[in-house]
Amino acid sequence: MIKLKPNLVLKNASVYTVDGERSWAQAIAISGDKIIIVGTNKEVDTYIDSNTDIIDLEGKMVLPGFVDAHAHPSHAMYLVVSINLHSLVSIELYQKTITDFVESHPNAEAFKGGGWADELFPKLGPSKEILDAIVPDRPISLVSYDGHSLWVNSVTLERAGITKDTPNPEGSIIERDPVTGEPSGTLREEAMKLVEHVIPDYSLEERKTALIAYQEMAAQAGITLVHDAMVDAQSIAAFKELEAESQLKMRFRSSITMDPDQGIEGQIQTVLHERSKNTGAYFQTNTAKIFIDGVIEGGTAYLFEPYEHKPGFRGEPIWGPEALNSMCAALDKGNIQIHVHVIGDAAACITLDALEYAYEINGKRDSRHLITHLQLVRPEDILRFKQLGVIGVPQPFWFKIDEYYWELALPYLGKERADLQYPMQSFIDAGVIMASASDFPVTVPFDPVIAIQLGITRSEIGKTTEEILWPEERAGLEDMITSFTTNGAYANFLENETGSIEVGKQADLIVLDQNLFEIPPTEIADSKVLLTLVDGESVYRDPAFS
């Protein structure tokens, strides 16, 4: 029998395979894009010849490449080619950043960008007057960091024809001055679409530039597979051009958003058509995305009990239960995976009802439908996830008591509900498959090691406070790693190709500078990715790693 010869060998490593037995190994041999040996140094040595590149890792940790099961790479434009407000901590910094961008683009017909936080603008959101002082004569629109609200100036409102008499679109809010009733400058959910025709879209080249920048950030974070949870025709075109130019260097799977105001059959056919066209190893569109509700900070999440700051109001679903049942049944019948945005506990319940309805109509199959975010979920509905085979897609980056908790969750939800945000261990105990995610660019930076630490500690990184968000929901290291590797691959129907380090799988691997099992949980976020391989090719190497 002729032995395969490896072109790359990693030796003297601490290899956590995340296979079915959660086994450890010492060395890995790679031939082309495949793993051919996982074992001891001695076992690998017999395959080495003069053409083999050997990396002595001196005990460093090797993991499968991380999987981000819900992100928005196609929205990286907000960080890369437009006004970037992400991570800024004051209104003054927003004003300076916007002013600097406007002054450096004097001939622009309009401006766009994103990243502002509702924490700085409780209740009504940011006002048009702030933007009017900077841009009084041209439209400007800035998406909130969570993607559920839009901040615009007076020119934008005027050109869109939005006045105090404009009704709120269903499930949406046009924030208004409490005295005059005039639009105040913040549009929530579907109301954002009212100004789409006023602001020019990003160009194809801008979208491609942003995707390349995202890939570089993802590779440095050790991410080798990501699910882009909301692609449109423009972003699909950018992906396809990059694919044709051989510029995609990681695996992208993606969802196409369903619109409650459009017909079911036409949207089903769109998903099926795109799925048949996009079949490359690095880019596919296999999934449908449904937004059930909005977000707590916008007052648009759908809750069982009223908001603390809005007595009698508990939000409205974007999809009514009957329409949701029909859409989920039709998608499921078409063998289309369903990826659902859920924030409120009532939204989680009607989503599970709809998926259960789909199974009753079509029969159960290996559907792997997903529900993401899961900010508030009743215990009885957690059990339904397992019963229905639904995958949970949490964002452990958010498992902490921080400014969001104090400025928004606490006053909007009250202490009892604010302290019961983002269950995790309860899902794991119930046997639910949990595939963790970042929701980039909502979360920046989006390195999984940060989320792994937060999933274990549920305490803000770098703070000495003992405040822990729902301590009983702290998860273990093995489960957190699994949620960012094997489970993420499973959520994308790729568990036979990637997600664990096993013979015959694609060589999607990362090297960390520390063994996560040998350091305190409070130090995990400080770990660095030294090397990222996709299909056995280096897509990132730390400059200090030789």
C-alpha positions as CSV (number, residue, x, y, z in Angstrom):
1,M,0.0,0.0,0.0
2,I,1.4,3.4,-1.0
3,K,1.4,5.9,1.8
4,L,0.3,9.5,1.3
5,K,3.1,11.9,1.8
6,P,2.3,15.0,3.9
7,N,3.3,18.4,2.7
8,L,2.8,19.8,6.2
9,V,3.3,18.4,9.7
10,L,2.5,20.0,13.0
11,K,4.5,18.3,15.8
12,N,4.9,18.5,19.6
13,A,1.5,20.1,19.9
14,S,-1.4,20.0,22.3
15,V,-4.1,19.0,19.8
16,Y,-7.6,19.2,21.1
17,T,-9.5,17.4,18.3
18,V,-13.1,18.1,19.4
19,D,-14.0,14.8,17.9
20,G,-16.8,12.6,19.3
21,E,-14.5,11.4,22.2
22,R,-13.0,14.9,22.8
23,S,-9.6,13.2,22.3
24,W,-6.2,14.8,22.4
25,A,-3.2,14.2,20.0
26,Q,0.4,15.3,19.7
27,A,0.8,15.7,15.9
28,I,-1.1,16.2,12.7
29,A,-0.1,15.4,9.1
30,I,-1.7,17.3,6.2
31,S,-1.6,16.3,2.5
32,G,-2.9,19.0,0.2
33,D,-6.2,20.1,1.8
34,K,-6.9,17.1,3.9
35,I,-5.8,15.8,7.3
36,I,-4.2,12.4,6.9
37,I,-2.9,11.6,10.4
38,V,-3.9,12.6,13.9
39,G,-1.7,10.9,16.4
40,T,1.7,10.9,18.1
41,N,4.9,12.4,16.9
42,K,6.2,8.8,16.2
43,E,3.2,8.0,14.0
44,V,3.6,11.1,11.9
45,D,7.4,10.7,11.6
46,T,7.0,7.6,9.4
47,Y,5.3,9.7,6.7
48,I,7.8,12.6,6.6
49,D,10.2,13.0,3.7
50,S,12.4,15.8,2.3
51,N,9.4,17.6,0.8
52,T,7.5,17.9,4.1
53,D,7.3,21.2,5.9
54,I,7.6,20.6,9.6
55,I,6.4,23.0,12.3
56,D,7.5,22.3,15.8
57,L,4.8,23.8,18.0
58,E,6.7,23.3,21.3
59,G,3.5,22.4,23.1
60,K,1.2,25.1,21.7
61,M,-2.4,24.4,21.3
62,V,-4.1,23.3,18.0
63,L,-7.9,23.5,17.6
64,P,-10.2,23.1,14.6
65,G,-10.8,26.5,12.9
66,F,-13.5,28.5,14.7
67,V,-17.0,28.7,13.3
68,D,-19.0,31.9,13.6
69,A,-22.6,30.6,13.2
70,H,-24.2,34.0,12.8
71,A,-22.5,37.2,11.5
72,H,-22.8,39.8,8.8
73,P,-19.6,39.9,6.8
74,S,-21.4,41.5,3.9
75,H,-22.1,44.5,6.3
76,A,-18.4,45.1,6.9
77,M,-18.8,48.3,4.7
78,Y,-19.9,50.1,7.9
79,L,-16.4,49.6,9.3
80,V,-14.3,49.8,6.2
81,V,-15.6,52.2,3.5
82,S,-18.0,54.6,5.4
83,I,-18.6,56.4,8.7
84,N,-17.5,54.0,11.4
85,L,-18.9,54.7,14.9
86,H,-18.3,51.2,16.3
87,S,-16.6,51.1,19.7
88,L,-16.8,54.9,20.2
89,V,-18.0,55.7,23.7
90,S,-19.5,59.2,23.6
91,I,-21.7,61.5,21.5
92,E,-18.8,63.9,21.2
93,L,-16.7,61.2,19.5
94,Y,-19.6,60.4,17.2
95,Q,-19.8,64.1,16.3
96,K,-16.0,64.3,15.6
97,T,-15.9,61.1,13.6
98,I,-18.9,62.2,11.4
99,T,-17.5,65.7,11.0
100,D,-14.1,64.4,10.0
101,F,-15.6,62.0,7.4
102,V,-17.8,64.7,5.9
103,E,-15.0,67.2,5.7
104,S,-12.8,64.6,3.9
105,H,-15.5,63.9,1.4
106,P,-16.6,67.4,0.3
107,N,-18.2,66.3,-3.0
108,A,-20.3,63.4,-1.7
109,E,-24.0,63.6,-2.5
110,A,-24.9,61.6,0.6
111,F,-23.3,59.9,3.6
112,K,-23.8,56.6,5.3
113,G,-22.2,54.4,7.9
114,G,-23.1,52.8,11.2
115,G,-22.1,51.6,14.7
116,W,-23.9,53.9,17.1
117,A,-25.2,52.6,20.4
118,D,-28.6,53.1,21.9
119,E,-27.0,53.1,25.3
120,L,-26.0,56.7,24.7
121,F,-29.5,57.7,23.6
122,P,-32.1,56.0,25.9
123,K,-35.7,55.9,24.9
124,L,-36.0,58.0,21.7
125,G,-32.6,57.3,20.1
126,P,-30.3,59.9,18.6
127,S,-31.9,63.1,17.2
128,K,-31.8,64.6,13.7
129,E,-30.6,67.9,15.2
130,I,-27.1,66.4,16.0
131,L,-26.7,65.4,12.3
132,D,-28.3,68.6,11.0
133,A,-25.5,70.6,12.7
134,I,-22.9,68.7,10.7
135,V,-24.7,67.9,7.5
136,P,-27.6,70.4,6.9
137,D,-27.8,70.1,3.1
138,R,-27.3,66.4,2.2
139,P,-28.8,63.1,3.3
140,I,-27.1,61.1,5.9
141,S,-28.1,57.7,7.4
142,L,-26.2,55.8,10.1
143,V,-27.2,52.2,11.1
144,S,-27.1,51.3,14.8
145,Y,-24.6,48.8,15.9
146,D,-27.3,46.1,16.2
147,G,-28.6,46.9,12.7
148,H,-32.2,47.5,13.9
149,S,-32.3,51.3,13.9
150,L,-31.4,54.1,11.6
151,W,-30.3,57.6,12.6
152,V,-31.0,60.2,9.9
153,N,-31.0,64.0,9.5
154,S,-33.8,66.4,8.5
155,V,-32.9,66.3,4.8
156,T,-33.3,62.5,4.7
157,L,-36.7,62.7,6.4
158,E,-37.9,65.4,4.0
159,R,-36.8,63.7,0.9
160,A,-38.4,60.4,2.1
161,G,-41.6,62.3,2.8
162,I,-41.7,61.2,6.5
163,T,-43.8,63.6,8.6
164,K,-45.6,63.6,11.9
165,D,-48.6,62.1,9.9
166,T,-46.6,59.1,8.6
167,P,-47.9,56.0,10.3
168,N,-45.5,53.5,11.9
169,P,-45.0,50.5,9.6
170,E,-46.3,47.3,11.2
171,G,-43.9,46.1,13.9
172,S,-41.8,49.2,13.6
173,I,-41.4,52.6,15.2
174,I,-40.8,56.1,13.8
175,E,-39.5,57.8,16.9
176,R,-41.1,61.2,17.5
177,D,-40.7,64.4,19.5
178,P,-43.0,63.9,22.5
179,V,-44.2,67.5,22.3
180,T,-44.6,68.2,18.5
181,G,-45.0,64.6,17.2
182,E,-42.5,65.3,14.5
183,P,-40.1,62.5,13.5
184,S,-37.1,62.9,15.9
185,G,-34.5,61.3,13.6
186,T,-34.5,57.6,14.6
187,L,-36.3,54.9,12.6
188,R,-36.7,51.4,14.0
189,E,-37.0,48.1,12.1
190,E,-39.1,48.2,8.9
191,A,-39.3,52.0,9.2
192,M,-35.7,52.0,8.0
193,K,-36.9,51.0,4.6
194,L,-38.7,54.3,4.2
195,V,-35.5,56.1,3.4
196,E,-33.7,53.5,1.3
197,H,-34.4,55.3,-1.9
198,V,-32.8,58.5,-0.6
199,I,-29.4,57.1,0.2
200,P,-27.2,55.6,-2.6
201,D,-26.3,52.0,-2.1
202,Y,-22.7,50.8,-1.7
203,S,-20.9,50.0,-4.9
204,L,-19.8,46.5,-5.9
205,E,-16.2,47.4,-5.4
206,E,-16.9,48.9,-2.0
207,R,-18.6,45.6,-1.0
208,K,-15.7,43.5,-2.3
209,T,-13.2,45.7,-0.5
210,A,-15.2,45.3,2.7
211,L,-15.4,41.5,2.4
212,I,-11.7,41.2,1.8
213,A,-11.1,43.3,5.0
214,Y,-13.5,41.0,6.9
215,Q,-11.6,37.9,5.7
216,E,-8.4,39.3,7.1
217,M,-10.0,40.1,10.4
218,A,-11.6,36.7,10.6
219,A,-8.4,34.9,9.8
220,Q,-6.6,36.7,12.5
221,A,-9.3,35.7,14.9
222,G,-9.0,32.0,13.8
223,I,-12.4,31.9,12.1
224,T,-12.4,29.5,9.1
225,L,-16.2,29.2,8.5
226,V,-18.9,31.9,8.9
227,H,-22.6,32.1,8.3
228,D,-23.6,35.4,6.8
229,A,-27.1,35.7,8.1
230,M,-28.5,38.3,5.7
231,V,-27.3,38.5,2.2
232,D,-29.0,40.4,-0.6
233,A,-28.5,40.5,-4.4
234,Q,-25.7,43.1,-4.1
235,S,-23.7,41.2,-1.6
236,I,-24.2,37.9,-3.5
237,A,-22.8,39.6,-6.5
238,A,-19.7,40.7,-4.5
239,F,-19.2,37.2,-3.2
240,K,-19.5,35.7,-6.6
241,E,-17.0,38.1,-8.1
242,L,-14.5,37.3,-5.4
243,E,-15.1,33.6,-5.8
244,A,-14.4,33.9,-9.6
245,E,-11.2,35.8,-8.8
246,S,-10.2,33.1,-6.3
247,Q,-10.1,35.7,-3.5
248,L,-12.4,33.9,-1.1
249,K,-10.1,32.3,1.5
250,M,-12.6,30.9,4.0
251,R,-16.0,29.2,4.0
252,F,-19.0,31.4,3.7
253,R,-22.6,30.0,4.1
254,S,-25.4,32.4,4.0
255,S,-29.1,33.2,4.4
256,I,-31.5,35.2,2.2
257,T,-34.0,37.3,4.2
258,M,-37.7,36.7,3.8
259,D,-40.1,39.7,3.7
260,P,-43.5,39.4,5.3
261,D,-44.9,41.9,2.7
262,Q,-43.9,39.7,-0.2
263,G,-45.5,36.5,-1.5
264,I,-44.4,33.2,-0.1
265,E,-44.0,31.2,-3.3
266,G,-41.9,33.9,-5.1
267,Q,-39.5,34.1,-2.2
268,I,-39.2,30.3,-2.0
269,Q,-38.2,30.2,-5.6
270,T,-35.6,32.9,-5.1
271,V,-33.9,30.9,-2.4
272,L,-34.1,27.7,-4.4
273,H,-32.7,29.5,-7.5
274,E,-29.8,31.0,-5.6
275,R,-29.1,27.7,-3.8
276,S,-28.8,26.0,-7.2
277,K,-26.4,28.7,-8.5
278,N,-24.1,29.1,-5.5
279,T,-22.5,25.7,-4.9
280,G,-18.8,26.5,-4.6
281,A,-16.7,25.2,-1.7
282,Y,-16.3,28.7,-0.2
283,F,-19.7,30.3,-0.9
284,Q,-23.2,28.9,-0.8
285,T,-26.7,30.3,-0.1
286,N,-28.7,27.4,1.4
287,T,-30.8,29.1,4.1
288,A,-33.7,31.5,4.6
289,K,-33.6,34.2,7.3
290,I,-36.7,35.3,9.1
291,F,-36.9,38.3,11.6
292,I,-39.6,37.6,14.1
293,D,-39.0,40.7,16.2
294,G,-36.6,43.6,16.8
295,V,-34.5,44.3,19.8
296,I,-34.9,45.3,23.4
297,E,-33.0,48.6,23.0
298,G,-35.4,49.7,20.3
299,G,-38.5,48.7,22.2
300,T,-39.3,46.3,19.2
301,A,-38.6,42.9,20.8
302,Y,-41.8,40.8,21.2
303,L,-42.3,40.1,24.9
304,F,-44.9,38.1,27.0
305,E,-45.0,40.9,29.6
306,P,-45.0,44.7,28.9
307,Y,-41.8,46.7,28.8
308,E,-41.0,48.3,32.1
309,H,-40.7,51.8,30.5
310,K,-43.8,51.4,28.3
311,P,-46.6,50.1,30.5
312,G,-49.1,48.1,28.5
313,F,-46.8,47.7,25.5
314,R,-44.9,44.4,24.9
315,G,-43.9,44.9,21.3
316,E,-45.3,43.4,18.1
317,P,-44.0,40.5,16.0
318,I,-42.8,41.4,12.5
319,W,-44.5,38.2,11.3
320,G,-48.0,37.4,12.5
321,P,-48.4,33.8,13.7
322,E,-50.5,32.7,10.8
323,A,-48.2,34.2,8.2
324,L,-45.2,32.8,10.0
325,N,-46.7,29.3,10.1
326,S,-47.3,29.4,6.4
327,M,-43.8,30.6,5.5
328,C,-42.0,28.1,7.8
329,A,-44.1,25.2,6.4
330,A,-43.4,26.3,2.8
331,L,-39.7,26.6,3.5
332,D,-39.5,23.3,5.3
333,K,-41.4,21.6,2.5
334,G,-38.8,23.0,0.1
335,N,-36.0,21.4,2.2
336,I,-34.7,24.9,3.0
337,Q,-33.0,25.5,6.3
338,I,-34.7,28.3,8.4
339,H,-32.5,30.8,10.4
340,V,-34.7,32.9,12.7
341,H,-33.9,36.1,14.6
342,V,-35.5,36.0,18.0
343,I,-34.9,38.4,21.0
344,G,-38.1,38.3,23.1
345,D,-39.6,35.4,24.9
346,A,-42.9,35.7,23.1
347,A,-41.0,35.7,19.8
348,A,-39.3,32.5,20.8
349,C,-42.6,30.9,21.6
350,I,-44.3,31.7,18.3
351,T,-41.2,30.7,16.4
352,L,-41.2,27.3,18.0
353,D,-45.0,27.0,17.3
354,A,-44.3,27.7,13.6
355,L,-41.5,25.1,13.4
356,E,-43.7,22.6,15.1
357,Y,-46.5,23.4,12.7
358,A,-44.1,22.8,9.8
359,Y,-43.2,19.4,11.1
360,E,-46.9,18.5,11.6
361,I,-47.5,19.4,8.0
362,N,-44.4,18.0,6.3
363,G,-43.1,15.4,8.8
364,K,-39.8,15.6,10.7
365,R,-36.5,15.4,8.8
366,D,-32.9,16.5,9.4
367,S,-33.8,20.1,8.9
368,R,-31.4,21.8,11.4
369,H,-33.5,24.9,11.7
370,L,-31.8,27.6,13.9
371,I,-32.9,30.3,16.3
372,T,-30.4,33.0,17.1
373,H,-29.9,35.6,19.8
374,L,-32.2,34.1,22.5
375,Q,-32.0,37.0,24.9
376,L,-35.2,36.0,26.8
377,V,-36.5,32.4,26.6
378,R,-38.9,30.6,29.0
379,P,-37.6,27.4,30.6
380,E,-40.5,25.4,29.0
381,D,-39.5,26.7,25.5
382,I,-35.8,25.6,26.1
383,L,-37.1,22.1,26.4
384,R,-39.0,22.5,23.1
385,F,-35.7,23.3,21.3
386,K,-34.6,19.7,22.1
387,Q,-37.9,18.2,21.3
388,L,-38.0,19.8,17.9
389,G,-34.3,19.4,17.0
390,V,-33.8,23.2,16.8
391,I,-30.3,24.5,17.0
392,G,-29.6,27.5,19.3
393,V,-27.2,30.2,18.1
394,P,-26.2,32.4,21.0
395,Q,-23.8,35.3,21.1
396,P,-21.7,34.7,24.3
397,F,-20.0,38.1,23.7
398,W,-23.1,39.6,25.3
399,F,-23.2,37.4,28.5
400,K,-22.2,40.2,30.9
401,I,-23.4,43.0,33.1
402,D,-22.2,46.1,31.3
403,E,-23.4,49.5,30.1
404,Y,-26.1,47.8,28.1
405,Y,-27.4,46.1,31.2
406,W,-27.5,49.3,33.3
407,E,-28.7,51.8,30.6
408,L,-31.2,49.6,28.6
409,A,-31.9,46.1,29.9
410,L,-32.6,47.2,33.5
411,P,-34.9,50.2,32.8
412,Y,-36.6,48.5,29.8
413,L,-37.1,45.0,31.3
414,G,-36.9,45.5,35.1
415,K,-34.5,43.6,37.3
416,E,-36.1,40.2,37.3
417,R,-36.0,39.9,33.5
418,A,-32.7,41.8,33.1
419,D,-31.1,39.2,35.4
420,L,-32.4,36.3,33.3
421,Q,-30.9,37.3,29.9
422,Y,-29.1,34.9,27.6
423,P,-29.5,31.4,29.0
424,M,-26.7,29.0,28.0
425,Q,-26.1,26.2,30.4
426,S,-29.8,25.4,30.6
427,F,-29.8,24.8,26.8
428,I,-26.7,22.5,27.1
429,D,-28.3,20.6,30.0
430,A,-31.4,20.1,27.9
431,G,-29.3,18.5,25.2
432,V,-29.8,21.4,22.7
433,I,-27.0,21.8,20.1
434,M,-25.6,25.3,20.7
435,A,-23.6,26.9,17.8
436,S,-22.1,30.2,19.1
437,A,-21.7,33.4,17.1
438,S,-20.7,37.0,17.1
439,D,-23.3,38.8,15.1
440,F,-20.5,40.9,13.6
441,P,-20.5,43.9,13.1
442,V,-22.7,44.2,16.2
443,T,-19.8,42.7,18.1
444,V,-16.3,44.2,17.4
445,P,-13.8,42.7,18.1
446,F,-15.3,39.3,17.3
447,D,-12.5,36.9,18.3
448,P,-14.1,33.7,19.6
449,V,-11.6,33.4,22.5
450,I,-13.3,36.5,24.0
451,A,-16.7,34.8,23.7
452,I,-15.3,31.6,25.2
453,Q,-14.1,33.4,28.3
454,L,-17.4,35.3,28.6
455,G,-19.4,32.0,28.2
456,I,-17.5,30.6,31.1
457,T,-17.3,33.6,33.4
458,R,-20.4,35.7,32.4
459,S,-18.4,38.6,33.8
460,E,-17.1,41.6,31.9
461,I,-13.5,41.2,30.8
462,G,-10.9,43.2,32.6
463,K,-13.3,44.4,35.4
464,T,-12.6,43.7,39.0
465,T,-16.3,43.7,39.8
466,E,-17.9,40.4,41.0
467,E,-21.1,41.1,39.1
468,I,-22.0,38.0,37.1
469,L,-25.0,37.8,34.7
470,W,-27.1,34.8,35.8
471,P,-24.2,32.8,37.4
472,E,-26.1,29.5,37.0
473,E,-25.8,29.8,33.2
474,R,-22.0,29.7,33.2
475,A,-20.8,27.0,30.8
476,G,-17.7,24.9,30.8
477,L,-14.7,25.2,28.6
478,E,-15.3,22.1,26.6
479,D,-18.8,23.1,25.8
480,M,-17.8,26.6,24.8
481,I,-15.1,25.3,22.4
482,T,-17.6,22.8,21.0
483,S,-20.1,25.6,20.3
484,F,-17.5,27.4,18.2
485,T,-16.2,24.4,16.3
486,T,-18.1,21.1,15.8
487,N,-21.5,22.5,16.5
488,G,-21.0,25.4,14.2
489,A,-20.0,23.0,11.4
490,Y,-23.1,20.9,12.2
491,A,-25.3,24.0,12.0
492,N,-24.1,24.5,8.4
493,F,-24.3,20.8,7.4
494,L,-20.5,20.7,7.2
495,E,-19.7,18.3,10.1
496,N,-18.3,15.7,7.7
497,E,-15.9,18.3,6.2
498,T,-14.7,20.5,9.0
499,G,-15.3,21.5,12.7
500,S,-13.1,18.8,14.2
501,I,-9.6,17.5,13.7
502,E,-10.0,14.0,12.2
503,V,-8.5,12.0,9.4
504,G,-10.2,12.8,6.0
505,K,-11.5,16.2,7.0
506,Q,-10.4,19.5,5.5
507,A,-7.3,20.9,7.1
508,D,-9.1,23.9,8.7
509,L,-6.9,24.5,11.8
510,I,-5.6,27.1,14.2
511,V,-2.6,27.3,16.5
512,L,-3.0,29.2,19.8
513,D,-0.2,30.6,21.9
514,Q,-1.7,29.0,25.1
515,N,-3.4,25.8,26.0
516,L,-6.8,27.1,27.1
517,F,-7.2,24.1,29.5
518,E,-4.0,25.1,31.4
519,I,-4.8,28.8,32.1
520,P,-7.4,30.5,34.4
521,P,-10.7,31.2,32.6
522,T,-10.1,35.0,33.2
523,E,-7.0,34.8,30.9
524,I,-8.6,33.0,27.9
525,A,-9.4,36.2,26.1
526,D,-5.7,37.2,26.1
527,S,-4.9,34.1,24.0
528,K,-3.6,34.8,20.5
529,V,-4.1,33.0,17.3
530,L,-0.6,32.4,15.8
531,L,-1.6,30.4,12.6
532,T,-4.8,29.9,10.7
533,L,-5.0,27.2,8.0
534,V,-7.9,26.8,5.5
535,D,-7.7,23.7,3.4
536,G,-4.1,23.3,4.6
537,E,-3.1,26.8,3.3
538,S,-2.0,29.5,5.6
539,V,-4.4,32.4,5.6
540,Y,-2.9,34.1,8.7
541,R,0.4,33.9,10.5
542,D,1.3,36.1,13.4
543,P,4.5,38.0,12.5
544,A,6.2,36.7,15.6
545,F,5.4,33.1,14.8
546,S,8.0,31.3,12.8
